[in-house]
Amino acid sequence: MTGLLGALLPAVPLVAGLLGLLLPPAPRRDSATGGDRARTAAVTLGVAGAAGALALAVALLLTVDGPMETSASWVDFGGLAVTLGVRLDGAAALVAVAVTAVALAVQVYSIGYLRRGPHDDVDVDHRYPPYAAQISLFTGAMLLVVVAGDLIMLLVGWEVMGLCSYLLIAHDRRLAGAPAAAMKAFLVTRVGDVGFLLGIALLGVSTGSFRIADVLAHDHSGATLTAAGLLLLAGVAGKSAQFPLHTWLPDAMAGPTPISALIHAATMVAAGVYAVARLYPLFTAAPVTLTVLGVLGAITLLLGALAATAQDDIKRVLAWSTVSQLGYMTGALAVGSPSAALFHLLTHAAFKALLFLAAGAVIHAVGTTLMSEMGGLRRSMPVTFWCTVVGLGALAGVPPLAGFWSKDGVLTVAESAALEGTGPAPSWVGWIVWIAGLVGVALTAWYAGRLLLRAFFGTPRLPLVQPHDPPAVLRWPVLLLAVPAALLGLAGFVGAFADRLRFPTVPVAGSEDGLVHLGSGVLLPLAFLLFGAALVLLGWRRDRAADPAAALGPLRPVFARAFRLDDVQHTLVVRPVRALARAARTGDEVVVDGAVEGSGRAASGLGAGLAALHRAALPRAATGVLAGALLVGLAAAIFGGIQ
């Protein structure tokens, strides 16, 4: 029964998505009701698919009492077996619940966010049916990654997510930046996916099977594990936006705000973290890979936090925040605690989805994404304000909200790895993750406070706009997500919850002693939290009309451009590739095509000349014949005399 639930889990949204793709994209109005039958069918399929998947995920969570696996042979490539099956445990069930809950919230929220206005003759978004279908496909692909028992199945879900993210980011083609942002996301993640594919191939060839249980049980050589682990980390860096493949994530804000919530909360960006946790024994057997992951995680954590401090676009603040929080997750993996990484993944899914949907409500009300044009919204949008307070408090790690407990868990295991050397990587990796995490706490409190003050306090900067809380279809998903954003961290006190987040692998000594840590160790992160919050509050109170980011001085444009890494990437990668492409095109057109077309022109010219001779008038033809005969006679006489 459990195996059937696991197989149905990704199948339900995938089927809903495939059926949704058959609906016509253009609206077809019913003259009697004024409704749009295609849109109604798309809404029904999208919501039903997400709700069905959520019900299956909850049922799976209640029935899975230990690791289980079912598989059936699918195909054999010369001794390399590929299977169809599921690999289930408590962690997979919890992640599945988070994915489906966020997906359902996004499907419901999108109904109102992309709805036709009362005075519009056409839908604001007439392509709603493929939009809803692509969300379902995206959800099904992530669930396939969660339950896959075979690396090839995992790879299929991994790549379908990449395709759906491209389609969803570029959904509104009327926006100038959307197609370019979608292409950038697709290409940057594909760079990492090449390494991910090669890593899976290397493990499969070494094992003789792509079944995850067989891969984990096989005795690989150290060189194979190191090479495969580093290749897999390339894919993780792409999907989970780790330095240096993080640049696509902030640009993905060009997509609709509900899609930002979907990608940035519990689906695509979480896939890389989950994949490392699922294959964690391979990484612990090759400590070099965890060392690399720890360094990249620390850089990503600080890079994202610093970039978030100087953004004016509310969605880009949250996007860079996601980059930073992903650094906490990969840092936890590097110091030996997949449970702490997954705990933060779950709480982040709740509060980041809440923040994006609340930001969408603000954007929907004021018509802009720029915080410099907001202000004073707490009075006119009280529900959105308090939900945002909960989300930002959880993001910053304010106790007792969810983010406090999960972030403190990451910092505790990093401290243990640094001071006691309990992690699988060298102790200096624990030091950089711990220090970066503490600095990140202060930076997160600063930019979270800045967002709250700029958007909801002070005086309105657009006096002609009359904002208000969103309608029920937008408001209820935000309110419901506020509950886990506030309370999910308390689940860490429940032993059964903590046990479910542990994979059935040999734990690293000293790093898996619990999800929640109460003691003197929490005082240092709280001190950094208060320091960051006090800095932004003092700066705002000095001049409530000014942007606290002005205190950054000459560093502000550097942080706003994220240290100009996009420009570096453009100079070192994009321009050389374009130049190489132009050279290849020129060589093809001039050399290859030139040779072919030149030989054709030569043959045509020769034929035209011969045809002209054959069409010569009679006197000219007779002259030609006599001249030819004379030449033949002269040649015969000369050669005859020589002999």
C-alpha positions as CSV (number, residue, x, y, z in Angstrom):
1,M,0.0,0.0,0.0
2,T,2.8,2.4,0.9
3,G,4.6,1.7,-2.4
4,L,1.4,2.5,-4.3
5,L,1.0,5.8,-2.5
6,G,4.6,6.6,-3.3
7,A,4.0,5.8,-7.0
8,L,0.8,7.8,-7.1
9,L,2.3,10.9,-5.4
10,P,4.2,12.3,-8.5
11,A,1.7,10.7,-10.9
12,V,-1.3,12.7,-9.8
13,P,0.1,16.2,-10.5
14,L,1.8,14.9,-13.7
15,V,-1.4,13.6,-15.1
16,A,-3.2,16.8,-14.1
17,G,-0.5,18.8,-15.9
18,L,-0.6,16.7,-19.1
19,L,-4.4,17.0,-19.2
20,G,-4.1,20.7,-18.7
21,L,-1.8,21.1,-21.6
22,L,-4.6,19.8,-23.9
23,L,-6.8,22.8,-23.0
24,P,-6.8,25.7,-25.4
25,P,-4.7,28.6,-24.2
26,A,-7.1,31.3,-25.6
27,P,-10.2,32.1,-23.5
28,R,-13.5,30.8,-24.7
29,R,-16.4,32.7,-23.1
30,D,-19.7,31.2,-22.3
31,S,-22.3,33.8,-23.4
32,A,-24.7,32.8,-20.7
33,T,-22.4,33.0,-17.8
34,G,-19.6,35.2,-19.1
35,G,-17.2,32.6,-17.9
36,D,-14.1,31.1,-19.4
37,R,-14.5,27.3,-19.7
38,A,-10.9,26.7,-20.5
39,R,-9.8,28.7,-17.5
40,T,-12.3,27.0,-15.2
41,A,-11.1,23.6,-16.4
42,A,-7.5,24.7,-15.8
43,V,-8.2,25.9,-12.3
44,T,-10.1,22.6,-11.5
45,L,-7.3,20.4,-12.8
46,G,-4.5,22.5,-11.1
47,V,-6.2,22.7,-7.7
48,A,-7.4,19.1,-7.8
49,G,-4.0,17.8,-8.8
50,A,-2.2,19.7,-6.0
51,A,-4.9,18.9,-3.4
52,G,-4.8,15.2,-4.4
53,A,-1.0,15.2,-4.2
54,L,-1.1,16.8,-0.7
55,A,-3.6,14.2,0.5
56,L,-1.4,11.5,-0.7
57,A,1.7,13.1,0.9
58,V,-0.1,13.3,4.2
59,A,-1.3,9.7,3.9
60,L,2.3,8.7,3.2
61,L,3.5,10.6,6.2
62,L,1.1,8.8,8.4
63,T,1.8,5.3,7.0
64,V,5.6,5.3,6.6
65,D,7.1,4.0,9.8
66,G,10.5,3.2,8.4
67,P,12.5,3.0,5.2
68,M,10.9,1.0,2.4
69,E,11.6,0.5,-1.3
70,T,9.9,-1.0,-4.2
71,S,11.3,-1.4,-7.7
72,A,10.8,-3.2,-11.0
73,S,13.2,-3.7,-13.8
74,W,12.7,-1.2,-16.6
75,V,15.5,-1.5,-19.1
76,D,19.0,-2.9,-19.3
77,F,21.8,-1.1,-21.2
78,G,24.4,-3.7,-21.7
79,G,24.5,-4.7,-18.1
80,L,23.5,-1.3,-16.6
81,A,20.1,-1.8,-15.1
82,V,17.5,1.0,-14.8
83,T,14.6,0.4,-12.5
84,L,11.2,2.0,-11.9
85,G,10.5,2.3,-8.2
86,V,10.2,4.4,-5.2
87,R,12.4,4.8,-2.1
88,L,10.5,6.2,0.8
89,D,11.2,7.2,4.4
90,G,10.1,9.8,6.9
91,A,12.3,12.6,5.4
92,A,10.8,12.0,1.9
93,A,7.3,12.1,3.3
94,L,7.9,15.4,5.1
95,V,9.5,17.1,2.0
96,A,6.6,15.8,-0.1
97,V,4.1,17.4,2.3
98,A,6.0,20.7,2.1
99,V,6.2,20.6,-1.7
100,T,2.5,19.8,-2.2
101,A,1.3,22.3,0.4
102,V,3.2,25.2,-1.3
103,A,2.0,24.0,-4.7
104,L,-1.6,24.0,-3.6
105,A,-1.2,27.5,-2.1
106,V,0.3,28.7,-5.3
107,Q,-2.4,27.2,-7.5
108,V,-5.2,28.8,-5.3
109,Y,-3.4,32.1,-5.1
110,S,-2.9,32.3,-8.8
111,I,-6.6,32.1,-9.4
112,G,-6.9,35.6,-8.0
113,Y,-3.5,37.0,-8.9
114,L,-4.0,36.3,-12.6
115,R,-7.7,37.1,-12.8
116,R,-9.4,39.3,-15.3
117,G,-10.3,42.7,-14.0
118,P,-13.9,43.9,-13.9
119,H,-13.3,46.6,-16.5
120,D,-11.1,44.5,-18.8
121,D,-12.4,43.1,-22.1
122,V,-9.8,40.3,-22.0
123,D,-8.0,38.3,-19.4
124,V,-5.0,39.9,-17.8
125,D,-3.3,36.6,-18.6
126,H,-5.1,34.7,-21.4
127,R,-2.6,31.8,-21.2
128,Y,-3.8,30.7,-17.8
129,P,-4.4,27.0,-18.8
130,P,-0.8,26.2,-19.8
131,Y,0.3,28.2,-16.7
132,A,-1.6,26.0,-14.3
133,A,-0.6,22.9,-16.2
134,Q,3.1,23.8,-16.0
135,I,2.8,24.3,-12.3
136,S,1.3,20.8,-12.0
137,L,4.1,19.4,-14.1
138,F,6.7,21.3,-12.0
139,T,5.2,19.8,-8.8
140,G,5.1,16.3,-10.2
141,A,8.7,16.6,-11.3
142,M,9.9,17.7,-7.8
143,L,7.9,14.9,-6.2
144,L,9.5,12.4,-8.6
145,V,12.9,13.6,-7.4
146,V,11.7,13.2,-3.8
147,V,10.5,9.6,-4.1
148,A,12.7,8.2,-6.9
149,G,14.5,5.0,-6.1
150,D,16.7,5.1,-9.2
151,L,19.1,7.8,-10.3
152,I,17.7,7.9,-13.8
153,M,14.2,8.5,-12.5
154,L,15.7,11.2,-10.3
155,L,17.4,12.7,-13.3
156,V,14.1,12.8,-15.3
157,G,12.4,14.7,-12.6
158,W,15.4,17.0,-12.3
159,E,15.3,17.9,-16.0
160,V,11.6,18.3,-16.2
161,M,11.8,20.9,-13.4
162,G,14.4,22.8,-15.4
163,L,12.1,22.8,-18.5
164,C,9.1,23.9,-16.5
165,S,11.0,26.7,-14.7
166,Y,12.0,28.0,-18.2
167,L,8.4,28.0,-19.3
168,L,7.0,29.5,-16.1
169,I,9.6,32.3,-15.8
170,A,8.9,33.3,-19.4
171,H,5.2,33.0,-19.0
172,D,4.3,36.7,-19.4
173,R,6.1,37.4,-22.7
174,R,4.9,41.0,-22.6
175,L,7.5,41.7,-20.0
176,A,10.8,42.8,-21.6
177,G,13.0,40.9,-19.2
178,A,11.0,37.6,-18.9
179,P,12.3,35.7,-21.9
180,A,15.9,36.7,-21.2
181,A,15.6,35.7,-17.6
182,A,14.1,32.3,-18.5
183,M,16.8,31.6,-21.0
184,K,19.5,32.6,-18.4
185,A,17.9,30.3,-15.8
186,F,17.8,27.4,-18.3
187,L,21.3,27.8,-19.6
188,V,23.0,28.4,-16.2
189,T,21.3,25.4,-14.6
190,R,22.1,23.3,-17.7
191,V,25.8,24.0,-17.1
192,G,25.5,22.4,-13.7
193,D,23.3,19.6,-15.0
194,V,26.0,18.4,-17.4
195,G,28.2,17.6,-14.4
196,F,25.2,16.1,-12.6
197,L,24.5,13.8,-15.6
198,L,28.2,12.7,-15.7
199,G,28.2,12.1,-12.0
200,I,25.2,9.8,-12.3
201,A,26.8,8.0,-15.2
202,L,30.0,7.5,-13.3
203,L,28.2,6.0,-10.3
204,G,26.0,3.8,-12.5
205,V,29.0,2.4,-14.4
206,S,30.9,1.8,-11.2
207,T,27.9,0.0,-9.6
208,G,26.5,-1.7,-12.6
209,S,23.1,-0.3,-11.7
210,F,21.4,3.1,-11.2
211,R,19.3,1.9,-8.3
212,I,20.0,4.2,-5.4
213,A,20.2,1.3,-2.9
214,D,22.7,-0.5,-5.0
215,V,24.8,2.7,-5.6
216,L,24.9,3.4,-1.8
217,A,25.8,-0.2,-1.0
218,H,28.5,-0.6,-3.6
219,D,32.2,-0.4,-2.6
220,H,33.4,2.4,-4.8
221,S,37.0,3.5,-5.1
222,G,38.0,6.8,-3.5
223,A,38.8,8.4,-6.8
224,T,35.4,7.4,-8.2
225,L,33.5,8.8,-5.2
226,T,35.5,12.1,-5.3
227,A,35.0,12.6,-9.0
228,A,31.3,11.6,-8.9
229,G,30.7,13.8,-5.9
230,L,32.3,16.8,-7.4
231,L,30.3,16.3,-10.6
232,L,27.1,16.0,-8.7
233,L,27.9,19.2,-6.8
234,A,28.0,21.0,-10.1
235,G,24.3,20.1,-10.6
236,V,23.5,21.0,-7.0
237,A,25.2,24.4,-7.5
238,G,22.9,25.1,-10.5
239,K,19.6,23.9,-9.1
240,S,20.2,25.2,-5.5
241,A,21.8,28.5,-6.7
242,Q,25.2,28.1,-5.1
243,F,28.2,30.2,-6.0
244,P,29.2,30.6,-8.9
245,L,26.0,29.3,-10.5
246,H,23.6,31.4,-8.4
247,T,23.2,34.3,-10.9
248,W,20.0,33.0,-12.5
249,L,17.9,33.1,-9.3
250,P,17.4,36.8,-8.8
251,D,16.7,37.3,-12.5
252,A,14.0,34.7,-12.3
253,M,11.9,37.4,-10.5
254,A,10.8,38.4,-14.0
255,G,8.3,35.6,-13.7
256,P,4.9,35.9,-12.0
257,T,5.1,36.3,-8.2
258,P,3.4,33.0,-7.5
259,I,6.0,31.2,-9.6
260,S,8.7,33.0,-7.6
261,A,7.1,31.5,-4.4
262,L,7.1,28.0,-6.0
263,I,10.6,28.1,-7.3
264,H,12.2,29.8,-4.3
265,A,10.4,27.9,-1.5
266,A,10.1,24.2,-1.6
267,T,10.7,23.0,-5.1
268,M,13.5,23.7,-7.5
269,V,16.0,25.3,-5.2
270,A,15.5,22.6,-2.6
271,A,16.1,19.8,-5.1
272,G,19.9,20.1,-4.8
273,V,20.0,20.1,-1.0
274,Y,17.6,17.1,-1.0
275,A,19.7,15.2,-3.5
276,V,22.9,15.6,-1.4
277,A,21.0,14.4,1.7
278,R,19.6,11.4,-0.2
279,L,23.1,10.4,-1.4
280,Y,24.9,11.6,1.8
281,P,26.9,8.4,2.5
282,L,28.7,8.9,-0.8
283,F,29.7,12.4,0.2
284,T,30.9,11.4,3.7
285,A,33.1,8.7,2.1
286,A,34.8,11.5,0.0
287,P,35.4,14.4,2.5
288,V,36.9,16.5,-0.3
289,T,33.4,17.0,-1.7
290,L,32.0,18.2,1.6
291,T,34.9,20.6,2.0
292,V,34.1,22.1,-1.4
293,L,30.4,22.2,-0.5
294,G,31.2,24.0,2.8
295,V,33.3,26.7,1.1
296,L,30.7,27.3,-1.6
297,G,27.9,27.3,1.0
298,A,29.7,30.0,3.2
299,I,30.4,32.2,0.1
300,T,26.8,31.8,-1.1
301,L,25.4,32.6,2.4
302,L,27.3,35.9,2.7
303,L,27.0,36.9,-0.9
304,G,23.2,36.5,-0.9
305,A,22.9,38.4,2.4
306,L,25.1,41.3,1.3
307,A,23.3,41.6,-2.1
308,A,19.9,41.6,-0.3
309,T,20.9,44.7,1.8
310,A,21.0,47.0,-1.2
311,Q,18.0,46.0,-3.4
312,D,15.1,48.3,-4.0
313,D,12.9,45.6,-5.7
314,I,11.0,43.8,-2.9
315,K,11.1,40.5,-4.9
316,R,14.8,40.7,-5.4
317,V,15.4,41.2,-1.7
318,L,13.6,38.0,-1.1
319,A,15.4,36.3,-4.0
320,W,18.8,37.1,-2.6
321,S,17.5,36.1,0.8
322,T,16.8,32.6,-0.7
323,V,20.3,32.4,-2.0
324,S,21.6,33.2,1.5
325,Q,19.3,30.7,3.2
326,L,20.4,28.0,0.8
327,G,23.9,28.6,2.0
328,Y,22.8,27.7,5.5
329,M,21.4,24.4,4.2
330,T,24.5,23.4,2.2
331,G,26.7,24.5,5.1
332,A,24.8,22.1,7.4
333,L,25.4,19.3,4.9
334,A,29.1,20.1,4.8
335,V,29.5,19.9,8.6
336,G,27.8,16.6,8.8
337,S,24.1,17.2,9.6
338,P,21.6,16.4,6.8
339,S,18.8,16.5,9.4
340,A,19.6,20.2,10.2
341,A,19.7,21.0,6.5
342,L,16.3,19.4,5.9
343,F,14.8,21.0,9.0
344,H,15.8,24.4,7.7
345,L,14.6,23.4,4.2
346,L,11.1,22.7,5.6
347,T,10.9,25.9,7.7
348,H,12.3,27.9,4.8
349,A,9.6,26.5,2.5
350,A,6.9,27.8,4.8
351,F,8.2,31.3,5.6
352,K,9.6,32.0,2.1
353,A,6.4,31.0,0.4
354,L,4.6,33.2,2.8
355,L,6.8,36.1,2.1
356,F,6.6,35.9,-1.7
357,L,2.8,35.6,-1.6
358,A,2.5,38.5,0.8
359,A,4.8,40.5,-1.5
360,G,2.5,39.5,-4.3
361,A,-0.4,41.0,-2.4
362,V,1.5,44.2,-1.9
363,I,2.5,44.4,-5.6
364,H,-1.1,43.6,-6.6
365,A,-2.4,46.5,-4.4
366,V,0.2,49.2,-5.2
367,G,1.2,48.2,-8.7
368,T,4.9,48.4,-8.2
369,T,7.7,46.1,-6.9
370,L,9.9,49.0,-5.7
371,M,10.1,49.7,-2.0
372,S,11.0,53.3,-2.7
373,E,7.4,53.8,-4.0
374,M,5.7,52.0,-1.0
375,G,5.4,53.0,2.6
376,G,2.7,53.3,5.2
377,L,1.0,50.0,4.1
378,R,0.5,48.6,7.6
379,R,-2.7,50.7,8.2
380,S,-4.3,49.9,4.9
381,M,-3.2,46.3,4.6
382,P,-3.2,45.0,8.2
383,V,-3.5,41.3,7.3
384,T,-0.7,41.4,4.8
385,F,1.4,43.4,7.3
386,W,1.1,40.9,10.2
387,C,1.7,37.9,7.9
388,T,4.8,39.7,6.6
389,V,6.0,40.3,10.1
390,V,5.7,36.6,10.8
391,G,7.5,35.7,7.6
392,L,10.3,38.2,8.1
393,G,10.7,37.2,11.8
394,A,11.0,33.6,10.8
395,L,13.5,34.5,8.1
396,A,15.6,36.6,10.6
397,G,15.4,33.9,13.3
398,V,13.3,35.7,15.9
399,P,12.3,33.2,18.6
400,P,10.0,31.3,18.8
401,L,9.2,31.5,15.1
402,A,10.1,28.5,12.9
403,G,13.3,30.0,11.4
404,F,14.9,30.5,14.8
405,W,14.9,26.8,15.7
406,S,16.1,25.5,12.3
407,K,18.8,28.2,11.8
408,D,20.0,27.7,15.4
409,G,20.3,24.0,14.6
410,V,22.6,24.7,11.6
411,L,24.7,27.0,13.7
412,T,25.0,24.5,16.6
413,V,26.2,21.7,14.4
414,A,28.6,24.1,12.7
415,E,30.0,25.2,16.1
416,S,30.4,21.6,17.1
417,A,32.2,20.8,13.9
418,A,34.5,23.8,14.4
419,L,35.3,23.3,18.1
420,E,35.1,19.6,18.5
421,G,35.9,18.4,15.0
422,T,32.8,16.2,14.8
423,G,32.0,16.7,11.2
424,P,33.2,14.6,8.2
425,A,35.1,17.6,6.7
426,P,38.1,19.3,8.3
427,S,37.4,21.4,11.3
428,W,38.2,24.6,9.5
429,V,35.2,24.0,7.3
430,G,33.1,24.1,10.4
431,W,34.7,27.4,11.4
432,I,33.9,29.2,8.1
433,V,30.4,27.9,8.1
434,W,29.8,28.9,11.7
435,I,31.3,32.4,11.3
436,A,29.5,33.0,8.0
437,G,26.3,31.8,9.6
438,L,26.6,34.2,12.5
439,V,27.4,37.2,10.2
440,G,24.5,36.1,8.1
441,V,22.2,36.3,11.1
442,A,23.0,40.0,11.6
443,L,22.8,40.8,7.9
444,T,19.4,39.0,7.6
445,A,18.0,40.9,10.5
446,W,19.2,44.1,8.9
447,Y,17.7,43.6,5.4
448,A,14.5,42.0,6.8
449,G,14.0,45.1,9.1
450,R,14.7,47.4,6.2
451,L,12.1,45.7,4.0
452,L,9.5,45.9,6.8
453,L,10.2,49.6,7.5
454,R,10.4,50.7,3.9
455,A,7.2,48.9,2.8
456,F,4.9,49.1,5.8
457,F,6.0,52.1,7.9
458,G,6.5,55.8,7.3
459,T,4.3,57.8,5.0
460,P,2.8,56.5,1.7
461,R,5.0,57.5,-1.3
462,L,2.2,57.0,-3.8
463,P,-0.6,59.1,-2.3
464,L,-3.0,58.5,-5.2
465,V,-2.9,54.8,-4.8
466,Q,-5.5,53.3,-2.4
467,P,-4.1,49.9,-1.3
468,H,-6.1,47.3,0.6
469,D,-5.7,43.7,1.7
470,P,-6.2,41.2,-1.1
471,P,-9.5,39.3,-1.7
472,A,-10.1,36.0,0.0
473,V,-8.6,33.8,-2.8
474,L,-5.3,35.6,-2.3
475,R,-5.6,36.2,1.5
476,W,-6.3,32.7,2.7
477,P,-3.2,31.0,1.2
478,V,-1.1,33.8,2.9
479,L,-2.9,33.3,6.3
480,L,-2.6,29.5,6.2
481,L,1.1,29.6,5.3
482,A,1.7,32.0,8.3
483,V,0.8,29.0,10.7
484,P,3.7,26.8,9.8
485,A,6.0,29.8,9.4
486,A,5.3,30.6,13.0
487,L,4.9,27.1,14.6
488,L,6.8,24.5,12.4
489,G,10.0,25.0,14.4
490,L,8.3,23.7,17.5
491,A,7.9,20.3,15.8
492,G,11.7,19.9,16.4
493,F,10.9,19.2,20.0
494,V,8.8,16.1,19.0
495,G,11.0,13.1,18.8
496,A,9.0,11.4,16.1
497,F,9.5,14.5,13.8
498,A,13.2,14.5,14.4
499,D,13.5,10.8,13.8
500,R,11.7,11.1,10.4
501,L,14.3,13.7,9.3
502,R,17.1,11.2,9.8
503,F,18.0,9.0,6.8
504,P,18.6,5.3,7.4
505,T,22.4,5.8,7.1
506,V,25.2,5.7,9.6
507,P,25.2,9.2,11.3
508,V,28.3,11.2,11.8
509,A,29.3,11.1,15.5
510,G,28.3,14.1,17.5
511,S,26.4,15.9,14.7
512,E,22.9,14.3,14.9
513,D,22.1,14.8,18.6
514,G,18.8,16.6,18.0
515,L,17.1,19.2,15.9
516,V,16.4,21.7,18.7
517,H,19.2,23.0,20.9
518,L,18.4,25.0,24.1
519,G,21.4,26.3,26.0
520,S,23.9,29.1,26.2
521,G,24.8,28.5,22.6
522,V,21.6,30.3,21.4
523,L,22.8,33.6,23.1
524,L,25.5,34.4,20.4
525,P,23.1,34.1,17.4
526,L,20.5,36.2,19.3
527,A,23.2,38.9,20.0
528,F,24.0,39.1,16.3
529,L,20.2,39.2,15.5
530,L,19.7,42.1,17.9
531,F,22.8,43.9,16.6
532,G,21.5,43.8,13.0
533,A,18.0,44.8,13.9
534,A,19.2,47.6,16.1
535,L,21.4,49.0,13.3
536,V,18.6,49.3,10.8
537,L,16.1,50.6,13.4
538,L,18.5,53.4,14.6
539,G,19.3,54.4,11.0
540,W,15.6,54.6,10.2
541,R,14.7,56.6,13.3
542,R,17.3,59.2,12.4
543,D,15.6,59.9,9.1
544,R,12.3,58.0,8.4
545,A,12.1,59.3,4.9
546,A,15.6,58.0,3.9
547,D,16.5,54.5,2.9
548,P,18.6,52.7,5.5
549,A,20.7,51.3,2.7
550,A,22.2,54.8,2.3
551,A,24.4,53.9,5.2
552,L,26.2,51.4,3.0
553,G,27.9,54.4,1.2
554,P,30.1,53.5,-1.7
555,L,29.4,49.8,-1.1
556,R,25.8,50.1,-2.0
557,P,26.1,49.9,-5.8
558,V,28.6,47.1,-5.3
559,F,26.1,45.1,-3.2
560,A,23.2,46.1,-5.5
561,R,25.1,44.5,-8.4
562,A,26.1,41.5,-6.3
563,F,29.8,42.3,-6.6
564,R,29.3,42.5,-10.4
565,L,29.6,38.8,-10.7
566,D,27.0,38.9,-13.6
567,D,29.4,41.2,-15.4
568,V,32.3,38.8,-14.7
569,Q,30.3,35.9,-16.0
570,H,29.3,37.9,-19.1
571,T,33.0,38.8,-19.8
572,L,34.5,35.4,-19.1
573,V,31.8,33.1,-20.4
574,V,29.1,34.8,-22.5
575,R,31.3,37.0,-24.7
576,P,33.9,34.2,-25.5
577,V,31.1,31.7,-26.3
578,R,29.4,34.3,-28.5
579,A,32.7,35.0,-30.2
580,L,33.3,31.3,-30.7
581,A,29.8,31.0,-32.1
582,R,30.3,33.8,-34.5
583,A,33.6,32.3,-35.7
584,A,32.0,29.0,-36.2
585,R,29.2,30.6,-38.2
586,T,31.7,32.5,-40.3
587,G,33.7,29.4,-40.9
588,D,30.7,27.5,-41.9
589,E,29.4,30.2,-44.2
590,V,32.7,31.1,-45.8
591,V,34.7,27.9,-45.8
592,V,32.2,25.0,-45.9
593,D,29.3,26.7,-47.6
594,G,31.8,28.7,-49.8
595,A,33.5,25.5,-51.1
596,V,30.1,23.9,-51.9
597,E,28.6,27.0,-53.4
598,G,31.8,27.9,-55.2
599,S,32.1,24.5,-56.9
600,G,28.5,24.8,-57.9
601,R,29.0,28.3,-59.3
602,A,32.1,27.1,-61.2
603,A,30.3,24.1,-62.7
604,S,27.4,26.4,-63.6
605,G,29.8,28.9,-65.3
606,L,31.6,26.2,-67.2
607,G,28.3,24.7,-68.4
608,A,27.1,28.2,-69.4
609,G,30.3,28.7,-71.4
610,L,29.9,25.4,-73.2
611,A,26.3,26.1,-73.9
612,A,27.2,29.5,-75.4
613,L,29.7,27.8,-77.7
614,H,27.1,25.3,-78.8
615,R,24.7,28.2,-79.6
616,A,27.3,30.0,-81.8
617,A,26.2,31.3,-85.3
618,L,27.3,29.3,-88.4
619,P,30.2,31.6,-89.6
620,R,31.7,31.6,-86.1
621,A,31.2,27.8,-85.7
622,A,32.9,27.2,-89.1
623,T,35.8,29.4,-88.1
624,G,36.1,27.5,-84.8
625,V,36.1,24.1,-86.6
626,L,38.8,25.3,-89.1
627,A,40.9,26.7,-86.3
628,G,40.7,23.5,-84.4
629,A,41.6,21.4,-87.4
630,L,44.6,23.7,-88.1
631,L,45.8,23.3,-84.5
632,V,45.5,19.5,-84.7
633,G,47.4,19.5,-87.9
634,L,50.2,21.7,-86.5
635,A,50.5,19.5,-83.5
636,A,50.6,16.4,-85.6
637,A,53.3,17.8,-87.8
638,I,55.4,19.0,-84.9
639,F,55.3,15.7,-83.0
640,G,55.8,13.8,-86.2
641,G,59.0,15.8,-87.0
642,I,60.4,15.2,-83.6
643,Q,60.1,11.5,-83.9
